[in-house]
Amino acid sequence: SQRSLAEITELIHTAFLVHRGIVNIGELKSCDGPLKDMQFGNKMAVLSGDFLLANACTSLAQLQNTKVVELISSAIGDLVQGIYYENSKSSEENCLTDDIGISRWKEQVFLSHSALLAKSCQAAMELAKHSTEIQDMAFQYGKHMSMSHKLHSDLQPFVKESSSDTMAFSLNSAPAVLHQEFLGREAWITQIRELREAIMAGKGVTSAIDLCRCHGNRALAALERFPPSEARAALANIVYAVTRFP
């Protein structure tokens, strides 16, 4: 049952990745290629993602556990809410100077990245008939491990020795958000064109690394409640991998 749950979680994750590949036709230029090809690609992305979600829901029902169904269903709702917010903000003209703090960033990342893994870990413990306390520890591990992974990903353009000056990074990444908080809003707006260099020179990168390791330590602390095993060691190694920097 736990393996089936893992497969269901991966199906849901893949379905949302496919749906994220949908192109906004209104923003296309003539150099992007034939319009009909983009329209066909969008249709295939919608149908493929829906097919994966339908299979995931069918398999979820076959687990015959109401609480697990509720957990995974709520995680899908969190994903939809998080991605909807990301898309709505990216379409606004003032998104470059949008005032977002690290607390708001954490809320958004939990919805769009952490909720599915956290609730899947909790559901796995429910299937194994563990206590509520153990289920909560599993939830905490999934939440903080995925937060560390997102922070690790956000930091790559700033910590990779081989990264080029043109390497893409998001203005909603943790280093950018933390840099804005340390710098102040007015100075943030004036530095927007030199943002990458300013972030690397400021406290945003080091603070994001500290935050990544903080979430990693909290994930490891949650793991300590489980008995030693190969599975626990493997989960700990995942945390070590996403909290290691050059």
SEDO-185429 format. One record per residue (C-alpha): chain; residue in three letters; x, y, z. Coordinates in steps of 0.25 Angstrom, whole numbers. Example, Ala and Ser with C-alpha at 12.3 -4.5 7.8 and 13.67 -1.06 7.14 Angstrom:
// SEDO-185429
PT   chain   res       u       v       w
PT       A   ALA      49     -18      31
PT       A   SER      55      -4      29
This chain:
// SEDO-185429
PT   chain   res       u       v       w
PT       A   SER       0       0       0
PT       A   GLN      11      10       3
PT       A   ARG      18       7     -10
PT       A   SER       5      10     -17
PT       A   LEU       4      23      -9
PT       A   ALA      18      27     -14
PT       A   GLU      14      24     -28
PT       A   ILE       1      32     -27
PT       A   THR       9      44     -21
PT       A   GLU      19      43     -33
PT       A   LEU       7      42     -43
PT       A   ILE       1      55     -37
PT       A   HIS      14      62     -37
PT       A   THR      17      59     -51
PT       A   ALA       3      63     -55
PT       A   PHE       5      77     -50
PT       A   LEU      18      78     -56
PT       A   VAL      12      74     -70
PT       A   HIS       1      85     -67
PT       A   ARG      11      95     -64
PT       A   GLY      16      93     -78
PT       A   ILE       4     100     -84
PT       A   VAL       8     112     -92
PT       A   ASN       1     126     -91
PT       A   ILE      -3     127    -106
PT       A   GLY      -6     142    -104
PT       A   GLU       9     145    -100
PT       A   LEU      15     137    -113
PT       A   LYS      23     145    -123
PT       A   SER      24     141    -138
PT       A   CYS      38     136    -135
PT       A   ASP      33     125    -125
PT       A   GLY      28     116    -136
PT       A   PRO      14     113    -143
PT       A   LEU       2     116    -134
PT       A   LYS      -5     103    -138
PT       A   ASP       7      95    -132
PT       A   MET       6     103    -119
PT       A   GLN      -9     101    -118
PT       A   PHE      -7      86    -121
PT       A   GLY       4      85    -110
PT       A   ASN      -5      92    -100
PT       A   LYS     -17      82    -103
PT       A   MET      -7      70    -101
PT       A   ALA      -2      76     -88
PT       A   VAL     -16      77     -83
PT       A   LEU     -20      64     -87
PT       A   SER      -7      57     -82
PT       A   GLY      -8      63     -69
PT       A   ASP     -22      60     -67
PT       A   PHE     -20      46     -71
PT       A   LEU      -9      44     -60
PT       A   LEU     -18      51     -50
PT       A   ALA     -29      42     -53
PT       A   ASN     -20      30     -51
PT       A   ALA     -15      35     -38
PT       A   CYS     -29      37     -33
PT       A   THR     -34      23     -37
PT       A   SER     -22      17     -30
PT       A   LEU     -24      26     -18
PT       A   ALA     -38      20     -17
PT       A   GLN     -33       6     -17
PT       A   LEU     -25       8      -4
PT       A   GLN     -39       9       3
PT       A   ASN     -34      18      14
PT       A   THR     -43      30      16
PT       A   LYS     -32      38      23
PT       A   VAL     -22      36      13
PT       A   VAL     -31      40       2
PT       A   GLU     -34      53      10
PT       A   LEU     -20      56      12
PT       A   ILE     -16      54      -3
PT       A   SER     -28      62      -8
PT       A   SER     -25      74       1
PT       A   ALA     -10      73      -4
PT       A   ILE     -16      74     -18
PT       A   GLY     -24      86     -14
PT       A   ASP     -12      93      -8
PT       A   LEU      -4      90     -21
PT       A   VAL     -15      97     -29
PT       A   GLN     -16     109     -20
PT       A   GLY       0     111     -20
PT       A   ILE       1     110     -35
PT       A   TYR     -11     119     -37
PT       A   TYR      -4     129     -28
PT       A   GLU       9     128     -35
PT       A   ASN       3     130     -49
PT       A   SER      -6     141     -45
PT       A   LYS       6     149     -39
PT       A   SER      15     146     -51
PT       A   SER       5     153     -60
PT       A   GLU       4     166     -53
PT       A   GLU      12     177     -58
PT       A   ASN      18     181     -45
PT       A   CYS      23     167     -41
PT       A   LEU      37     172     -42
PT       A   THR      35     181     -30
PT       A   ASP      24     172     -23
PT       A   ASP      26     174      -8
PT       A   ILE      27     159      -2
PT       A   GLY      34     156      11
PT       A   ILE      40     142      15
PT       A   SER      28     138      23
PT       A   ARG      19     140      11
PT       A   TRP      29     133       2
PT       A   LYS      29     121      12
PT       A   GLU      14     120      11
PT       A   GLN      14     120      -4
PT       A   VAL      25     110      -5
PT       A   PHE      18     101       5
PT       A   LEU       5     101      -4
PT       A   SER      12      99     -18
PT       A   HIS      24      90     -13
PT       A   SER      23      84       1
PT       A   ALA       9      81       3
PT       A   LEU       9      68      -6
PT       A   LEU      21      62       0
PT       A   ALA      18      65      14
PT       A   LYS       4      60      14
PT       A   SER       8      48       6
PT       A   CYS      18      44      17
PT       A   GLN       7      46      27
PT       A   ALA      -2      37      19
PT       A   ALA       9      26      18
PT       A   MET       9      26      33
PT       A   GLU      -6      25      33
PT       A   LEU      -6      13      24
PT       A   ALA       4       6      34
PT       A   LYS      -5       9      45
PT       A   HIS       5      18      53
PT       A   SER       0      27      64
PT       A   THR      -4      42      62
PT       A   GLU      10      46      67
PT       A   ILE      18      38      58
PT       A   GLN       9      43      46
PT       A   ASP      12      57      50
PT       A   MET      27      55      50
PT       A   ALA      26      49      36
PT       A   PHE      18      61      32
PT       A   GLN      29      70      38
PT       A   TYR      40      62      31
PT       A   GLY      33      64      17
PT       A   LYS      30      79      20
PT       A   HIS      44      83      24
PT       A   MET      52      74      14
PT       A   SER      44      79       2
PT       A   MET      46      94       8
PT       A   SER      61      91       8
PT       A   HIS      60      85      -6
PT       A   LYS      54      98     -11
PT       A   LEU      64     107      -4
PT       A   HIS      75      98     -10
PT       A   SER      69     100     -24
PT       A   ASP      67     115     -22
PT       A   LEU      82     117     -18
PT       A   GLN      88     110     -29
PT       A   PRO      90     122     -38
PT       A   PHE      97     129     -27
PT       A   VAL     106     118     -21
PT       A   LYS     110     110     -33
PT       A   GLU     124     113     -37
PT       A   SER     121     110     -52
PT       A   SER     109     118     -53
PT       A   SER     109     129     -64
PT       A   ASP     104     143     -62
PT       A   THR      92     140     -71
PT       A   MET      88     128     -63
PT       A   ALA      73     130     -60
PT       A   PHE      68     132     -46
PT       A   SER      54     136     -40
PT       A   LEU      51     149     -34
PT       A   ASN      42     141     -24
PT       A   SER      54     132     -20
PT       A   ALA      58     132      -5
PT       A   PRO      71     140      -7
PT       A   ALA      64     151     -15
PT       A   VAL      53     151      -4
PT       A   LEU      62     152       7
PT       A   HIS      71     162       0
PT       A   GLN      59     171      -2
PT       A   GLU      56     170      13
PT       A   PHE      70     174      17
PT       A   LEU      72     185       7
PT       A   GLY      58     192       8
PT       A   ARG      48     194      -2
PT       A   GLU      52     207      -8
PT       A   ALA      67     203     -10
PT       A   TRP      61     189     -16
PT       A   ILE      54     197     -27
PT       A   THR      66     205     -31
PT       A   GLN      75     193     -31
PT       A   ILE      65     184     -39
PT       A   ARG      74     184     -52
PT       A   GLU      86     180     -45
PT       A   LEU      79     170     -36
PT       A   ARG      87     157     -37
PT       A   GLU     100     164     -34
PT       A   ALA      94     172     -22
PT       A   ILE      88     159     -17
PT       A   MET     101     152     -17
PT       A   ALA     108     163     -10
PT       A   GLY      97     165       1
PT       A   LYS      92     156      12
PT       A   GLY      81     149       4
PT       A   VAL      90     137      -1
PT       A   THR      96     134      13
PT       A   SER      83     136      20
PT       A   ALA      76     126      10
PT       A   ILE      87     116      12
PT       A   ASP      85     117      27
PT       A   LEU      70     116      25
PT       A   CYS      72     103      16
PT       A   ARG      80      97      27
PT       A   CYS      70     101      38
PT       A   HIS      59      93      30
PT       A   GLY      68      82      28
PT       A   ASN      72      81      43
PT       A   ARG      57      81      46
PT       A   ALA      54      70      36
PT       A   LEU      66      62      42
PT       A   ALA      60      64      56
PT       A   ALA      47      59      52
PT       A   LEU      54      46      47
PT       A   GLU      60      44      60
PT       A   ARG      46      39      65
PT       A   PHE      47      27      56
PT       A   PRO      56      15      59
PT       A   PRO      69      13      52
PT       A   SER      68       6      39
PT       A   GLU      73       7      24
PT       A   ALA      60      15      21
PT       A   ARG      63      25      31
PT       A   ALA      77      26      27
PT       A   ALA      73      28      12
PT       A   LEU      63      39      16
PT       A   ALA      74      46      24
PT       A   ASN      84      45      12
PT       A   ILE      73      53       4
PT       A   VAL      74      64      14
PT       A   TYR      89      64      14
PT       A   ALA      89      65      -1
PT       A   VAL      80      77      -2
PT       A   THR      87      85      10
PT       A   ARG     101      83       4
PT       A   PHE     107      95      -3
PT       A   PRO     121      98      -9
